[in-house]
Amino acid sequence: MKMKKPIKIEHLVNWYFGNLAYKYEDVDKQVYNRIKEIVDKLKVDELTHKEFAMIMKENLDFKGIKKELHDCEICRKLGIR
């Protein structure tokens, strides 16, 4: 099994926040600041996406309101929505 390459922590913070902002309506600057606080406590420069996501799930405690997905013709044709 191939090991995943570690990614810089700044990239992971933006990646995770972007995914939350895409999926949930009530994501704001406070959530971003909370993610940054958790990362500052870690004191690491690099992690894999999987490690970072696990740490965020354990420490962030974010329960958001899911966004309503828009009707998309391409998605319907592919059977996604």
CYANA upper distance limits for C-alpha pairs under 8 A (distance plus 0.5 A):
  4 LYS  CA     48 THR  CA      7.01
  5 LYS  CA     48 THR  CA      6.87
  6 PRO  CA     46 GLU  CA      5.91
  6 PRO  CA     47 LEU  CA      5.16
  6 PRO  CA     48 THR  CA      4.94
  6 PRO  CA     49 HIS  CA      8.14
  7 ILE  CA     11 HIS  CA      7.48
  7 ILE  CA     12 LEU  CA      7.43
  7 ILE  CA     46 GLU  CA      5.62
  7 ILE  CA     47 LEU  CA      5.96
  7 ILE  CA     48 THR  CA      6.22
  7 ILE  CA     49 HIS  CA      7.80
  8 LYS  CA     12 LEU  CA      7.11
  8 LYS  CA     45 ASP  CA      6.41
  8 LYS  CA     46 GLU  CA      4.98
  8 LYS  CA     47 LEU  CA      7.26
  9 ILE  CA     13 VAL  CA      6.73
  9 ILE  CA     39 VAL  CA      8.25
  9 ILE  CA     44 VAL  CA      8.00
  9 ILE  CA     45 ASP  CA      6.09
  9 ILE  CA     46 GLU  CA      5.65
  9 ILE  CA     47 LEU  CA      7.07
 10 GLU  CA     14 ASN  CA      6.95
 11 HIS  CA     15 TRP  CA      6.51
 12 LEU  CA     16 TYR  CA      6.48
 12 LEU  CA     49 HIS  CA      7.34
 12 LEU  CA     52 PHE  CA      7.65
 13 VAL  CA     17 PHE  CA      6.59
 13 VAL  CA     35 ILE  CA      7.40
 13 VAL  CA     36 LYS  CA      7.67
 14 ASN  CA     18 GLY  CA      6.42
 15 TRP  CA     19 ASN  CA      6.81
 16 TYR  CA     20 LEU  CA      6.84
 16 TYR  CA     53 ALA  CA      8.00
 17 PHE  CA     21 ALA  CA      6.60
 17 PHE  CA     31 VAL  CA      8.44
 17 PHE  CA     32 TYR  CA      6.89
 17 PHE  CA     35 ILE  CA      8.44
 18 GLY  CA     22 TYR  CA      6.65
 19 ASN  CA     23 LYS  CA      6.80
 20 LEU  CA     24 TYR  CA      6.30
 20 LEU  CA     27 VAL  CA      7.32
 21 ALA  CA     25 GLU  CA      7.38
 21 ALA  CA     26 ASP  CA      8.35
 21 ALA  CA     27 VAL  CA      5.99
 21 ALA  CA     28 ASP  CA      8.45
 22 TYR  CA     67 LYS  CA      8.40
 23 LYS  CA     66 LYS  CA      6.36
 23 LYS  CA     67 LYS  CA      6.30
 24 TYR  CA     64 GLY  CA      6.24
 24 TYR  CA     65 ILE  CA      5.90
 24 TYR  CA     66 LYS  CA      4.92
 24 TYR  CA     67 LYS  CA      5.65
 25 GLU  CA     64 GLY  CA      7.57
 25 GLU  CA     65 ILE  CA      6.15
 25 GLU  CA     66 LYS  CA      6.60
 25 GLU  CA     67 LYS  CA      5.97
 26 ASP  CA     64 GLY  CA      6.57
 26 ASP  CA     65 ILE  CA      6.75
 27 VAL  CA     31 VAL  CA      6.71
 27 VAL  CA     64 GLY  CA      7.89
 28 ASP  CA     32 TYR  CA      7.29
 29 LYS  CA     33 ASN  CA      6.63
 30 GLN  CA     34 ARG  CA      6.62
 31 VAL  CA     35 ILE  CA      6.79
 32 TYR  CA     36 LYS  CA      6.82
 33 ASN  CA     37 GLU  CA      6.71
 34 ARG  CA     38 ILE  CA      6.88
 34 ARG  CA     60 LEU  CA      7.72
 35 ILE  CA     39 VAL  CA      6.79
 35 ILE  CA     56 MET  CA      7.96
 35 ILE  CA     60 LEU  CA      7.43
 36 LYS  CA     40 ASP  CA      6.60
 37 GLU  CA     41 LYS  CA      6.97
 38 ILE  CA     42 LEU  CA      7.14
 38 ILE  CA     56 MET  CA      8.38
 38 ILE  CA     59 ASN  CA      7.80
 38 ILE  CA     60 LEU  CA      8.27
 39 VAL  CA     43 LYS  CA      7.40
 39 VAL  CA     44 VAL  CA      8.37
 47 LEU  CA     51 GLU  CA      6.74
 47 LEU  CA     52 PHE  CA      6.72
 48 THR  CA     52 PHE  CA      6.70
 49 HIS  CA     53 ALA  CA      6.57
 50 LYS  CA     54 MET  CA      6.72
 51 GLU  CA     55 ILE  CA      6.80
 52 PHE  CA     56 MET  CA      6.73
 53 ALA  CA     57 LYS  CA      6.65
 54 MET  CA     58 GLU  CA      6.76
 55 ILE  CA     59 ASN  CA      6.63
 56 MET  CA     60 LEU  CA      5.70
 57 LYS  CA     61 ASP  CA      7.27
 71 ASP  CA     75 CYS  CA      8.25
 71 ASP  CA     76 ARG  CA      8.35
 71 ASP  CA     81 ARG  CA      7.91
 72 CYS  CA     76 ARG  CA      6.78
 72 CYS  CA     81 ARG  CA      8.17
 73 GLU  CA     77 LYS  CA      6.80
 74 ILE  CA     78 LEU  CA      6.76
 75 CYS  CA     79 GLY  CA      6.53
 75 CYS  CA     80 ILE  CA      5.55
 75 CYS  CA     81 ARG  CA      6.00
 76 ARG  CA     80 ILE  CA      6.48
 76 ARG  CA     81 ARG  CA      5.70
